[in-house]
Amino acid sequence: MSTVTVYVTSICGYCVRAKRLLSSKDVSFEEVSLDGDWEARQALVQRTGQRTIPQIFVGETYVGGSDELHALNRSGELDALLDREGIPHG
């Protein structure tokens, strides 16, 4: 089964906002802390082309950050993506 992965830091308000949205939809997610792990941050930049946090993946689909996650939710596309990836949600 696919998972949702959220790359975060401990002092990130946008991270809290993204995790709150996922939790409100009863979506289980893996939280990967990048605090002090510069190699992991650099690898994420190479993977996404973005330096901002959070960075969110639904299965293998790169969503972007908190703003993009919320936009997908408002449009109804987040539920469709979760369904396609077989990720349970409420």
C-alpha positions as CSV (number, residue, x, y, z in Angstrom):
1,M,0.0,0.0,0.0
2,S,1.2,3.5,-0.8
3,T,1.9,6.0,2.0
4,V,1.9,9.8,2.4
5,T,5.3,11.1,3.3
6,V,5.7,14.6,4.8
7,Y,9.3,16.1,5.1
8,V,9.3,18.6,7.9
9,T,11.4,20.6,10.4
10,S,10.4,21.2,14.0
11,I,9.9,24.9,13.7
12,C,7.7,25.0,10.6
13,G,4.2,26.4,10.8
14,Y,3.4,25.3,7.3
15,C,4.4,21.7,8.3
16,V,1.9,21.8,11.2
17,R,-0.8,23.1,8.9
18,A,-0.2,20.3,6.3
19,K,-0.1,17.6,9.0
20,R,-3.3,19.0,10.5
21,L,-5.1,18.8,7.2
22,L,-4.0,15.2,6.7
23,S,-5.0,14.3,10.2
24,S,-8.4,15.9,9.7
25,K,-9.0,13.6,6.8
26,D,-7.8,10.5,8.8
27,V,-4.8,10.1,6.5
28,S,-1.9,8.2,8.1
29,F,1.4,9.7,7.1
30,E,5.1,9.2,7.6
31,E,6.8,12.2,9.0
32,V,10.5,12.6,8.1
33,S,12.3,15.2,10.2
34,L,15.1,17.1,8.4
35,D,16.3,18.9,11.5
36,G,20.1,19.0,11.3
37,D,20.3,16.5,8.4
38,W,21.8,18.6,5.7
39,E,22.5,15.6,3.4
40,A,18.8,14.6,3.5
41,R,17.8,18.2,2.8
42,Q,20.1,18.3,-0.2
43,A,18.8,15.0,-1.5
44,L,15.3,16.3,-1.2
45,V,16.2,19.5,-3.1
46,Q,17.7,17.2,-5.8
47,R,14.5,15.1,-5.9
48,T,12.0,18.0,-5.9
49,G,13.9,21.1,-7.1
50,Q,12.4,22.9,-4.0
51,R,14.1,24.2,-0.9
52,T,11.0,24.9,1.1
53,I,9.5,22.7,3.8
54,P,7.2,20.8,4.0
55,Q,7.6,18.7,1.0
56,I,4.8,16.2,0.5
57,F,4.5,13.0,-1.5
58,V,1.3,10.9,-1.8
59,G,2.6,7.6,-2.8
60,E,5.1,8.4,-5.6
61,T,3.3,11.5,-6.6
62,Y,5.0,14.7,-5.6
63,V,2.4,17.2,-4.3
64,G,4.6,20.1,-3.3
65,G,4.1,22.0,0.0
66,S,1.3,23.0,2.3
67,D,-0.2,25.5,0.0
68,E,-0.4,22.9,-2.8
69,L,-1.8,20.3,-0.5
70,H,-4.6,22.7,0.6
71,A,-5.3,23.7,-3.0
72,L,-5.7,20.0,-3.9
73,N,-8.1,19.5,-1.0
74,R,-10.2,22.6,-1.9
75,S,-10.6,21.3,-5.5
76,G,-11.4,17.8,-4.4
77,E,-8.4,16.4,-6.2
78,L,-6.7,15.3,-3.0
79,D,-9.4,12.7,-2.3
80,A,-9.1,11.5,-5.9
81,L,-5.3,11.2,-5.5
82,L,-5.6,9.3,-2.2
83,D,-8.1,7.0,-3.9
84,R,-5.8,6.3,-6.8
85,E,-2.9,5.6,-4.5
86,G,-5.1,3.3,-2.3
87,I,-4.5,5.4,0.8
88,P,-7.4,5.2,3.3
89,H,-9.0,8.5,4.3
90,G,-12.1,9.8,5.9
